[in-house]
Amino acid sequence: MSGRIPLRKRLLVRLLITSGLIAVCSVAATAWLAVETTTRALREEQGQALADDMDVLSRLSGYAATHPDWTGVEKTVRELSAKTGRRIALTTADRTPIADSAPPGTSLPRSAAATVDPLRTDTFSERGAQLGGTDPRVVGPYRLTGPERGKLEAVARERQRCFDRYGLDTTLTRTPSGRPVLTTADGVADPGYVPEPCADGKLNTPVPTEEKALIALQKQARGCLTRAGLDPGMPLALGADFIGLPAKTPTRAPAFAKAGDDKAWRTAQACLDDARRAQLDPYVAPAAELFLGGGGDTPAVRFDMSPANKTKVIGTAGLVLAVTVAVTAVVATRLVRPLRALTEAAQQPPDRHVRVPVTTRDETGILAAAFNELTERRERLEAQRRAMVSDIAHELRSPLTNIRGWLEVTRDGVVDPDPALLASLHDEALVLQRVIDDLRDLADADAGTLRLHPEPVRCDELLDQVAAAHRVAADAAGVSLRTAVDGTPWLNADPVRMRQALGNLVSNALRHTPAGGTVTLAARGDGDSVLLEVADTGTGMAPDDLAHVFDRFWRAEKSRSRRTGGSGLGLPIVRHLVAAHGGTAEVTSEPGKGSVFTLRLPGTAGQDGPPGEPTTSVVPAR
């Protein structure tokens, strides 16, 4: 068998190919995942390094904003270096060292990372807050005195209580200059709505220290304003930069902006910025160059696949493939062995009914057990087939033997063909015809060619017709035949086939009910179903016999002949006919008390008028 199977279709080869593909995909997915993870980690490391750089620049800019020189910055530089794990160096513009966390003599990187100048900074002290202008921590002459701070704080507390009365929730904060500021929950210092009782203007009014600094600022900017053709006497407003907001700087009075001259406004603002830097310059440390990293040039962080790394990756992938192929070969061999045993058992002659040993509990073991069960069922079916052929031959032999015997003696002139003989031969022919008809019905049911002509049927009329057809037989047997219908249930069924099924049950009940007994035909609804029952008060059946009632050629009493016990095909036909209508047939019995056959069929809605045109359907093979 294995020699006739193409190599590419063998289970072992397919398992090896599948395992190889799985291994290749696994290695590729693992490599991709490793590269992605490494790349993500490197990006996060780069992002963390950038954040650390921002912190370093912020700390050093803050130091320069609050100190007139760089004296004492070495301690801050070393703390930052220990925190970030990087070298930090500060030099003048000509690279004269100011402070360095590296040992003396260590060379500086090729270029500076940033310039630390609190008067000309493009990065604020908070991460991600990009600004231009002066670091707001540069206070200089705008730092408030102690009494001024106390006075403004009292005014701020009063303003906060006023806001609270009008439902405005604010927080009191302090700027580097010491000025208190009220901010809303979203961090805005100027609420869009200010209640009139709270708008006294005291909190935003410059104190003497700020007025003095603003006057000095105006004098500093006078020359520039004059050269630009602007009025140098225009008063200055208190800039938001002094109350901790990064959106404004000291500016001209609001009335100046209403003139609508944008060019003049920008010129005046530039003059004020230059004058402010000159005013604050004595209070801050001079600009310095910031160097980060190790000595010499530090290459950018990147993922380098060197030849050695490539060799390791290829070697590891090859090892994984080799191990996968070896393990798959062993597993496939163990899988193929029981399959070969199954193949050899299936190729044996059918009459041997070979079984295979079940050695595992996996899918192969389940397949072997199923094969053994199939073999057992085939053996049982073969025995049933032989018994059925024998029963059919027996059922046909008896009437044919009788007919042949009477015809031969009549031909030889032993007896005369009188009416009694002809009536006996006719009865034998009817018995033979009934057996043949029963066999034909069973064959049609098995082949799926049993035709039905369903139409709406009233159950009471159906039972009356069956009872009328068997009334004479019931009277002859001394058995009372009754009908009982609960309501008016309807069926969508073939009336001829239903009369045949019920007729078989009634005939069977009459044969097994002694004189004086009762056979009852009943019908009732049960939800969406209709129950048809044939109950008798006959001899009943033993519990062991109930499982074989609907088997072909089976009789509860083996001593009964074909004439007294029937052909053994009536109840199997009942089961097939009911199944063809989508129903089920059941039986309950108790020895000495009778039996009850129940047919459960799908019900249908009642019909007030005459039934519609009947339809034809073919029942599929079961």
Buried (B, 14 or more C-beta within 10 A) or exposed (E): EEEEEEEEEBEBBEBBEEBBEEBBEBBEEEEEEEEEEEEEEBEEEEEEBEEBBBBBBBBBBBBBBBBEEBEEBBEBBBEBBEEBEBBBBBBEEEEEEBBBBBEEEEEBBEEBBBBBBBBEBEBBBEEEEEBEBBBBBBBBBBBBEEEBBEBBBEBBEBBBEBBEEEEBEBEEBBBBBBBBBBBBEEEEBBBEEBEEEBEEEEBBEBBEBBEEBBEEBBEBBBEBBEEBEBEBEEEBBBBBBBBBBBEBBBBBEEEBBEEEEEEBBEBBBEBBBEBBBEBBEEBBBBBBBBBBBEBEEEEEEEEEEEEEEEEEBEEEBEEBBEEBBEEBBEEBEEBBEBEEBBEEBBEEEEEEBBBBEBEBEEEBBEBBBEBBEEBEEEEEEEEEEEBBEEBBEEBBEBBEEBBEEBEEEBEEEEEEEEEEBEEEBEEBBEBBEBBEEBBEBBEBBEEEEBEBEBBBBBBBEBBBBBBEBBEEBBEEBEBBBEBEBEEEBBBBBBBEBBBBBBBBBBBBBBBBBEEEBBBBBBBBBEEEBBBBBBBBBBBBBEEEBBEEBBBBBBBBEEEBEBEEBBBBBBBBBBBBBBBBBEBEBBBBBEEEEBBBBBBBBEBBEEBEEEEEEEEEEEBEEE
